[in-house]
């Protein structure tokens, strides 16, 4: 009997050309489809529906994907992970109603951006960050697609400093394309005193002021969590532990290089 299943998945986006299938390119959807097909659990002609699209180089910790499974017993994360590559893993699952849509059914989404910005004045970033809260027209802070409604509601924007690194958490009902990365760029511009104090207010009025700003680099962004009402997730502790070990291995070189960079900075600063 065909059953609809949802999975919580995580991935390191560095070597993916985004989450959605693109002909001839390595994507999260492509790897998942290959895996589920090899296992034999993907129902014929079944679609993979994601909670949200991530661009090339963007990571995810709490992405959600739903699909029709011909054999739900074969959708356990530890079974799926045996066929997945080292930079993609599943760690929780749930049987969901036939009409479950992970994108439309989400009640909220949260992204985190890790920003290295030694020149930022922390006081200014903390001062201007709250201006993003509430409902705004984010045309100037996104790559708005034609006909796309540009108003979104930011429920939370929190900034924490860790030395020269800023951790920026943004939660909203939904996001526009490149919205989080352009918000980060804007915060950096005001934090480095490269824009006047009234700039953000003017940016929220695209009818009077239009300005294109680049998105912050993809490598610092990950989809942290997607919220739903009434979904009973079953987490696989073994799959989570194995995923953690994969992650440690994947980042070993970068972690060492970060320490080397820190020692060079201390010696030459």
N, C-alpha and C positions, 0 to 999 in steps of 0.2 A: 504494500500500500504506500502510495506517495504521501510524504509528510513534509511540510515546510519547516525548515530549520534555520536558525540564525546563529552565527558564530561571532565571537569577539576575537579579532585578530590584531596583531602588531607586526610592524615591519620597519626595517631601516631603508629609507627611501633612496639612499645614495646611488644604487645601481638599478633603480627602476625608473622608467619613463612615465611615471604617474600610476594611478590606481586603475584607470579604465583601459580596456583593450585598444591597442593601436597596431595596425598591421606591420609586421616585421620588427616590432620593438618589444623589449622585455617590460611587462607590466605586472602589477599585483593580480589583476583579474586573470591575465593569461596564465600565470603560474598556478593560481587556485583552480582554474578550470582544468588544467592539465592534471593536477593532483587528484581532484575529485573524480575525473574520468578514469584515471588509472586504478583508483580504488574500486570504482564501479558503483558509486552511490549517487551520482548526479543523474536525475531523471532526464529522459530524452527531451531535447530542445529546451532544457531548463535555463533560465536567465540567472545571472548573479547580480543582485541589487545591493548597492553600497549605501551607507549612511551619508557619505559625502565624498566628493572627488578630491583627491590630493594630486598636486602637480609633481612633475619630475623633481626628484631630490628631497621631497617632503616626507617626513616619517609619520608613523602612527603608533600609538599605544592602545587606543580604544576604538579602532575602526570596527564597524559592524557590517556583516554581509549576510544576506538571506538568499535561500535557494530551495527548490523542491528536491527532496532526497528520495531516491527509490528504496534505499535501505538506511533508515536513520541510525541503526546500530553502528554503521561505518562512518558516522560523523563525529565520533569522540575525538577531542583535540589530539590525544596522543597517537591515534591512528593516522590522522591527517598529517601531523607533523613529521611522521616517518617518511612521507613522500615530498614534503616541502623543502625548498632550498634553505640554506642557513640564515638568510636575512628575512625570513617570513615565517610566522608561527601563529597557531591558534591556541587559546588558553581557556575558553569558556563557550558554552553552547546552551541553546534552549529550543524547544519545539514552540512554534508560534502559529497564530491563526493564518488561514490561507490568504487573507487580505492584508497581512502585515507588510508594510512598506518601510524599510529602515530609514529612508530619507524623509518621507512625509510624516511618518509616525513619531519622529524624534521630538521630544519636548525641549531639548536644549543641546548645545554643543560647546565644548571648551577646547581651546587651543593654548599651547604654551610656546613661547618663543624665547630662545636662549641668545641673548645679544651681547657680544663682546664690544664694549664701547668705552675705552679708557678716557676719552675726551669729554664724555657727558658730565654735565653738572647735575648731580643727583637731585638737588633741590628743585630744579626746573622741571625735570621729568615727573617728579612726584606732584608738582604743582599743577601741571597741565594734563596729566593723565585722566583725572576725573571728568574732564570736559567731554570725553567720549561716551560717558554713561548716558543711558536713555535712548530715545528714538531720534535718529538723525538720517539725513540724506547722505549716503556714503559714496556718491558718484565720484568725488575727488579722491576717495580713499580706496578705490577698487578699479578693476578692469571691467567695467559694467558692459554686459552684453546688450545689444539692441533690444529694446522692449522689456528688459528686466526691471522690475520694481526696485528702486535703489534704497528704500528706507529699511533699516534694520534697527533692532533694539539691543543695545549692549547692557547686559545685566551685571556684569562684573569686569573690572579691569584692575588687576593688582600688579604691583611692581616691587620686586625684592632685589636688593643688591648683594652680590657675592664677589667682593673685590672689584675687578674691572668688568665683571659680567653682570648683566641684569636679566632676571627671570620675569617675563611678562606673561601673565595669565589673562586670557580674554574669553568670556562666556557670553553667548548671545542666543536668540531664538533661531537664527540662521545667519549665514555669512555669504557675502558676494565673492566673486573670484578675485583673489589676491588681496582681499580686504585686511586680513590680519597682518600680512607682510607690509602693506602700505601704512597701516596704523603704526607699526614699529618704526618705519622710516620717518614718519611724522614726529613721533616721540623723540627720535634721535636728533632730528633737525632742531626742534625747540630746545632739547636738552643740551645741544652744543652751541646754543645761541645763534643759530643760522637763520632763524625766522623771528619776526617781531611778536610781541605778546598777543596781538589780536589776530594772528594768522589762522589759528585753528577755527575761530569763530567765523572768519570769512570763508574758510574751506568748506564749512557746513552749509554754505549757501551757493551751490554751483550755478544757479541762475545768474548770479551777480559776479561770481569769481570762479574761473576754471584754471586749474593748474595740475599738470601731470607730474607725479612723483614716482620714482622707481620703487618696486617692491624690495624689501630686504631679502638677502640671500635665502634660498630655499632650505639650506642645510640646518638653519637654526629653528625651524618650525616643526612641530608635531601635533597631530590630533590627539588630544589628551583623553577625552571622554565624550560619549554620546549618551543622552538620558532618554529613558522610555518609562511609560507608566504600565505596570502590570506584567512585565516580563520577568519570569523566574529563571535567572541565569544559574547554571551549574558550572562552577569553576573546577578545573582539573589541576590540582596542586602539583602533580608530577609534571604536567606540561608547562606550568609556570616556572618551575625550577629549571627544567631543561632549557627553556627559552632564556632564562637569566644567564645560564652558562654559555649559551650561544652568543649572547650579547657581550659578555665579558671577553670572549675570544675575538669577536669582531672589532672591538674597540681597543684592544690591547696596544696596538702600535700608536694610535692617536693619544691614548692616555700617557704613554711614555713620552711622546713628542711634546705634549703639553707641559710635562714636568721639565724637560730639557729647555723649552722656551722660557719657562719661569726662572730657571737658574741663569740663563743668558741675560735675561732682563735685569735680574738682581746684580749680576756682575758688571753690567755695562751701563746701568742706569745712573 
